[in-house]
Amino acid sequence: MKNAFPLAALLAAAASACSGSSTPTGPTYYKDVKPLAMEKCVRCHTDGGIAPFVLDKYASAAEHKKAIKIAVADRTMPPWKPGPNCNEYTDDFSLTDAQIKVFTDWVDAGAQAGDEKDYVEPQITKRGLSRVDASARMPVAYTPQQSPDDYRCFLIDMPVTSTQYVTGFRANPGDPRIVHHVIAFYASPSNVAEFQQLDDREPGVGYTCFGGPGGNPTSGKWLGSWAPGGAGMDFAPGTGLKVEPGSKIVLQVHYNTSMQEPVPDQTSVDFKLDATVAKEAIVQRWTNVDWVRNRTMNIPAGMADVVHSFEFDPTTVFGFISNNVIPSGVPLTIYSSALHMHTRGVSARFDIRRGGDKAKTECMLDIPNWDFHWQGSYPFKTPKTFQPGDTLYLECHHDNAKGTTELNWGEGTGDEMCLGVFYVTTAN
C-alpha cells in the first residue's frame, strides 16, 4: 500500500495534463500575446482588415502560429520600415527584441491559450484626426480591373468655398479588404486641366497611375497619405497646407486583390480645416532635377547594387520651388519625412548634413529594407531645424540584376525613382 498515494497522484497529474487544465509554463495568448497584438497588429489583422487572418481571436492566432513566428522574427511584420538608430517617430508600431521574443517563445511553447481572464487591455495612446470639417468621396464606386495590384487615380472636387488650410487628414477606405494605401495629391485651379486630360483619356472612372498622380512631376502637391490601420492625424499645431476653391484632389488608391476578389470601392477622405494658420506649410518632394529632366538616373541591366545620391541646400532655392510660400535663405522646421522608390528599390536614406559636413550627419529617415507595398510618412517626435548652409542628403540603392533593360526615372511600373518628401515651414 505504500505506493498507492504516489501512483494516484501520478495518475491525477497525468489526467490533468491530458485535460489541458495544467498551468502553462510559457507565454500564453491571453496574458502575453493578445495585448501586444492589440497594440501593434490589429490595425490590419482584424475582421474586415486587409490582413489575411485576424489576431484578436485565439483560434486564428494559433492556427497561423508558424507564419507569425517567421514574420515577427525577420521583422516583416508589423510593417514598420524605418531602421533603428536613426530617428524617433510618433506612432511607432514596431516590435522590440523583447516583444518579438514573446511571440516566438509563445509559438515554441505550443501556442497555449491560457486563461481568458488574464487578458489586460493595453493602454494605447489615442491616435487620429481631432475633428472633421470637410469630406470628399470618389465620384462613383470603382471595382479593381488589374490583379493583384491596381493603381488608380480619381479626381474629386476640393470641398472648400473659400481659401482654407488643411491642418489634418484622414482617408477612409471604402472596402479595407482591398485598399492597400491611399495618397491624396492637390491640384491647384491652374493645374486641374492637366489632370482632367489624364482622366479623359481612359474610359470609366479615374485613370491608371503608379509612382505619383501622373502629369508634370511638380503639378500634384501632397496633401496626405494613408496605410492600413491609419487613423489619420492632425498636422503640427499652427501649421497647414493652403487650398483654394476650384481646386481638385487627385486621390491615388492602390488596390490589392491577392487575398480578396475584386469588389466595388468608394474611398473617401476627411479634412481638418482652419481659415488661418501661424505658418503655412508645404509637403516638399526632394530629388535631383537632373535625374528628372535629363534622365540621368541610369540603372543598368545586370547590376545588383546601383547607388544614386544627391546633396543640396534647399534654402537657396525655396522661394522659387515653393512659389514664395517659404522664402529663400531662411531657417526651416522639418516635421516629418518619407522616401519613395519603385519595385527595384533596395534601400534609401534621407539625412541632414550640418554645414554640408558628412561627419555632422543627422538621420531623418533610413529604410534599410525597401518594400514598395509598405510606404508611409513618418512624423518626428522632435521636429528638426534646418539652417541655411546645411544640406539635405538623399541616397537610393536599386537592384536591376535580373533586368534585361536599363531603368531610369519615370512614373511607370517599369521605371524607377529616388525621392525624399518632407513637411516643412519656416522656423520663425
N, C-alpha and C positions, 0 to 999 in steps of 0.2 A: 504493500500500500504506500510505501514511501514515494513512489514515482507518480502517484495518482494526481497530486496537485500540479506538479510541473507539467505533466502531459496535458492536463485540462487547460492550463494556462497557455501552453503552446498551441493547442487546437483553437482556443478562443482568439489568440493573436492572429492565427492564420485565417480564421473566418473573418475577422475584422479587416484584414488586408484585402481579402477577396471581395468583400462588400464595398470597398472603397471608402470606408469610414476612418481609416488611419490618418493621422496628422501628416500633411505634406512636409517633406524635408527640404524642398527647394522653393523658388518663387512660384506664386500662383497667379492665375489670371486676375481674379477679383482684387486681390491685395496689391499686387505689384505691376501687372501688365496693363490692365484696363485704365488706371489713372494716367499712365504715360500715353496710351493710345488716344484717350480723350483729349489730352493736351496737345499732342503732336500729329496725330494721324487722321482723326475723324473728319477733318475738313474735306477730305476726299473719300475716306473709307467708311461711308455711312450710306443708309438707304437713299437711293436717288443720286448719289455722288458719281464722279467719273471713274473711281477705282473699281476694279473687277470683283471685289468682295468687301464685306464690312468687318470692322474691328471692334465695334461696340457691342458685339454679341459673342459669347464664349464659343459656341459651336462653330461659327465661321472662323474665328481666330485659330482654334485648334485644328480645324481641317486644313488650314493653309500655313501651318506652323513652319514647315520646311522653307517655303518661299519667304516667310517673314524673316527667318534667321539669315538667309542668304542676303536679302535686300538690306537689312539694317547693318549686317556685318561689313558689307562693302560700301555702305553709305549711299546706295542707290535710292533708298527711301529712309526717311522723308526726303523729298527732292529739294533739299536746301543746297544751293550751288556754291555760295561763297566759300572760299577756302579759309582755314584757320589762320590766326596770327596776321590778319590784315587790318580789320576794322570791326567795330561793333555796330550792330543794326537793330532797329526796333523790330518786334515780332519775329525774333529768331526761333524757328521751329525745328532746328537741327537737334540731333541726339548727342549727348555727351558720351564719352567712353563708358562711364558707369551705367548710363541708361541703355546703351547697346548691350552691355553685359546682362542686364536684367532680362531683355528679350532672349538672348542666346542661352542663358542659363535656364530660363523657363522652358525653352524647347528641349534642351539637353536633359532636363529632369522629368520629361514626359508630358509637358504642356498641361499641368494639372489645373483644374478649375479653382479649387479651394472653396472657401465659404463666401457666398454672395454678400453676407453681412460685413465682410472685411473691406468691401469697396468703400473708399472715401473719395467723394468727388473733388477733383483738384481745383484749386483757386486759379482761375485763368484771367489775366488782365483783359478787361473789356476792350474789344477792337471795333473798328468800323467807322462809318460816317455819322457824325453827330446830329446832322439834320439833312432833310431833303427839301430843296427849294424848287427844283425843276427836274423833270424826267423826259426821256425821249426813247422811242421804241422803233425797231426796224419796221419799215412801212408795211410789209406783209411777211408771213412766215416763209422760211426757206428750208427745203429739205436737201441735205448734202448730196451732191452728184458724183463726187470723186471719192474713192475709198483707197486706203483707210483715212487719208488726210485731205481735207478740202479747206482751202484758204479763200475766204470771200469777203469783199468789202461792200458795205451798204452806205448809201447817202441818206442822212437824216437831218432834218431842219434843227438848227440850234435853237432851243426853246427860250429865247430872250427877245424882248421887245425894246430894250434899251441896253446900252453898254454896261456890262457886268463883269465881275471877276469870279472865276471858278476857284473856290477855296477848299473844295473837297470833291472826291469822285468815287463812284461805285458802279460796277457792272453787275447785272442780274441775268445770268444765263437762262434762256427760255427753257431749255432742257439740259440740265447739268450732266446728263449721261453722255452727251456728245460734244458739249462745248469745252474745248481744251484750254483756250486762252482768248482774251479779248484785248485789243488796243484801240483806243479812241484817238483819232487824229482830228485836228482843227483845220478846216478850210475857210480862210477869210473870205469876205464877199468878193474880193478881186480874184480869188483862186477857185471859186466854185465852178465856173465854166470848164476849167481844165479837168476836174474830176467828173463832171457831168458827161463829158465826152467819153471818158473811160467807161462809164456806166452805160451809155447809149450804144456802145459798140457790141455789147453782149446781150442776148435775149434773156428775159426773165429778170428777177430782182437782183441787183448788185452786179459785181464783176469779179473776176478772178484776180487775186493779189497774193503776194508771198512775203517778201522781205519787208515791205512797207506798204503804203497806200497807193503806190504807183505814181506816175507823173513825175514832175520835176522833184528831185530829192529835197529841195528847200521849200516846197509848197505846203506840205502837210505837217503841221506842228503837233507834237504830242500833247494830249490832254490828260490821259491816264491809262492805266492798264489793269488787267485782272487775270488771275490764275486760280485754279480750283482751290476752294477754301478761303479765298479772299473775301473780307467783309467790307472792303472799301476803306477809305481813310481821309481824314482832314489833312490839308497841306499845312506847312509850317505856319504858326499863328502870325497874322498880319501880312501874309503873302497870298498872291493869287494870280491866275492867268486871265488876261483880258480877252473877252469875247464880245462880238458885235452882232446886232440884228442883221439878218440876211446872210449869215454865215451857215456853214454846214458841219456836221460831224461825219467824218469818214470812219465808220466802225468796221475794223478788221476782226473777223471771227475765224478762229482756227477750229474746225470740226474734226473730231477723230471718231471713227466708227468701227474701230478694231474690236471693241467689246459690246457693241450695240448696233442693231440695224438702224439705218438712217430713218430719222423721224423729223417732222416739222419743228422748226425752232424760230422763236421770235424774241431774241435777246433785247434787253433794254439797258439804259444807263441812267444813273441818278447824279445830280449835281448839288453841291452846296454852293450858293452864290452870295456875293456881297457887292453892294454898289460901289464901295471904295475899299482900298487896302492901303496899308502903310507903305508896302513895297510891291511893285509889280514884278512878277516872276516870269521866267521863260523856262521851257524844257528844251535845252540846247543839245542838238546832235553834234558830235565832235569826231572829225576824221580828217584825213589828208585830202584836200581838194584835188590835188593832182591825181590821186587814185580814181576819183570820180570822173573828172573832166577828161583826163588823158588815158585812163585805163592802164595805169602803171602798176597796179597791184597784181603782178603776174604770179600765178601759182602753177608752175609747170607740171605736166603729167609725169607720173612715176616718182614723185618726190614726197617723202613721208612727213617731213617737218619743214614747212616753208614759213619763215618768220617775216612779218612786216611790222614796222613800228613808226611812230610819228610823235614829234615833240614840238610844242609851240606855246607861246604866251597869249592866251585869248584876249587879255585885256587890251592888247594893241589894236584889235580889230572889232571889239564887241559893239561899238557904236554902229558899225556897218552891218554886222551879221544879225544884230538884234533889232534893226530899224530904230536905233536910239532908245529902245526900252532900257538898256543898260549902256551908259556912256563908256567910251574907251578910256583907258588909263586910270580906272578907279578900282579899289579893292572889292572883292566879291565874297558872297557867302554861298557855299555849296551845301545843299541839304540831302541829296540822295544821288545815286548813280546806278547805271545799268550798262550792260555790254550786249552787243548784237553781232552775231555771225550767222552763217547758214549751216548746212549739214556737213560740210567738210571741216568745220572748226574743231579744234582740239582743246585749246586753252587761250585765255586772254586776261589782260590786267589793265587797270586804269589807275595811274598814280599822279600825285602832285610832287614835283621836284622843286624844293625851295631854292630860289635863286637860280634855277636851272641846273643845280648840282645833283648828280646822280647819288652822291653819298648822303644827301639830305632828302631822301625819298619818303613820302608818306603815302601809304597804300589806301586808295579809296575803295577799290573792288578788285578781287582776284577770283577768277573762275578757273580752277585747275583742270576740271573735267567738264568741258562744254557739252551741253545737250540742247539742241535746238528746240526740243519739245518742252523744256522747262526753263523759261526765261522770266525775268522779273526785274522790278526796280527796287532798290534796297535803301530805305531811308536811314541816315546815320543817327545813332543815339546822340552824338555831338556834332553839329554842323561844322564844316571846315571853312576857315577864312583863307582866301586866295589873294595874295598881294601881287601888284604889278612887278614883273621880273621873275615870278615863279613860272613854271611851265607845267602843262598837262602832258603826261606821257601815256601813250596808248600802244599796246603790243598785242598782236594776234598770231597764233600758230594754226596752220592749216595742214591737213593730210590729204594729198592727192596721189598717194602711192598706187591706188588701183584705177586711177583715171587714165583715160586714153587721149584726152584733150586738155589743153591749158585752160585754167579758170582765171576769171578776172572779176572786177567789180560789176555788180548788176542786181536788178530786182528779181530776176527769175530763180526758179528752183535749181537750175544748173549753174547759177552764178554764185559769187561769194561777196562778203562784206567784212569790214573791220570797223566797228562803230562804237563809240562811247556816247552815253547820254547822261545829262545831269540837270537837276532842278536848281536854279540859281537866281539870286537877286544881288543888288548892290549890298555892300557890307554896312554902309552908313545910311 
